[in-house]
């Protein structure tokens, strides 16, 4: 998953519109929409504006999505875990803890 895709998914999952985010971040809705579709690169400064305009829990959701996607792919999961820093392991544990209720909910349906 590419960076803009993770950002787009996060906004959709959290119910945040480009219009609302544009007002908070001081960017145009068109700029945000183009970034979400992968049509435009924002640069670090504008991306920081977007990220910091989001509520803290949405920022964390995005960061976890990016982190989890960074460890997906080929290779043994054990090798990936062994190569993680303490901070990365902490983020992984939090993400797993948040995912368990979702899995349990789906299994009950």
ZIJO-V153613 format. One record per residue. N is the residue number from 1. SS is DSSP state (2 for helix, 1 for strand, 0 for the rest). PHI is phi in whole degrees, -180 to 180 (* if undefined). D_CENTER is the distance of its C-alpha to the mean C-alpha in whole Angstrom. Layout:
# ZIJO-V153613
{{N,SS,PHI,D_CENTER} {N,SS,PHI,D_CENTER}}
This chain:
# ZIJO-V153613
{{1,0,*,10} {2,0,-83,10} {3,2,-57,8} {4,2,-65,9} {5,2,-68,9} {6,2,-64,5} {7,2,-66,5} {8,2,-61,8} {9,2,-60,7} {10,2,-61,5} {11,2,-63,9} {12,2,-63,11} {13,2,-64,10} {14,2,-99,11} {15,0,68,13} {16,0,-105,13} {17,0,-91,15} {18,2,-63,15} {19,2,-64,19} {20,2,-62,18} {21,2,-65,15} {22,2,-60,18} {23,2,-63,20} {24,2,-70,18} {25,2,-92,17} {26,0,78,21} {27,0,-119,19} {28,0,-85,21} {29,2,-59,19} {30,2,-63,20} {31,2,-60,18} {32,2,-66,15} {33,2,-61,16} {34,2,-64,17} {35,2,-64,14} {36,2,-60,12} {37,0,-90,15} {38,0,79,15} {39,0,-91,18} {40,0,-145,18} {41,0,-91,17} {42,0,-91,16} {43,2,85,17} {44,2,-62,16} {45,2,-61,18} {46,2,-70,16} {47,2,-65,13} {48,2,-61,13} {49,2,-59,15} {50,2,-63,12} {51,2,-62,10} {52,2,-74,13} {53,2,-79,14} {54,0,-77,11} {55,0,-59,13} {56,2,-53,12} {57,2,-66,11} {58,2,-74,8} {59,2,-58,7} {60,2,-65,7} {61,2,-60,5} {62,2,-63,2} {63,2,-61,5} {64,2,-67,6} {65,2,-62,4} {66,2,-64,5} {67,2,-64,8} {68,2,-60,9} {69,2,-68,9} {70,2,-71,11} {71,2,-97,14} {72,0,-75,14} {73,0,120,17} {74,0,-75,21} {75,0,110,22} {76,0,-76,23} {77,2,-62,21} {78,2,-62,23} {79,2,-63,23} {80,2,-65,20} {81,2,-63,20} {82,2,-62,23} {83,0,-91,22} {84,0,-80,19} {85,0,-77,19} {86,2,-59,20} {87,2,-63,17} {88,2,-64,15} {89,2,-64,17} {90,2,-61,16} {91,2,-64,12} {92,2,-64,13} {93,2,-63,16} {94,2,-62,14} {95,2,-62,11} {96,2,-65,15} {97,2,-60,16} {98,2,-76,14} {99,2,-80,14} {100,2,-56,18} {101,2,-60,19} {102,2,-64,17} {103,2,-65,19} {104,2,-60,22} {105,2,-63,22} {106,2,-66,22} {107,2,-71,24} {108,2,-80,27} {109,0,-77,27}}
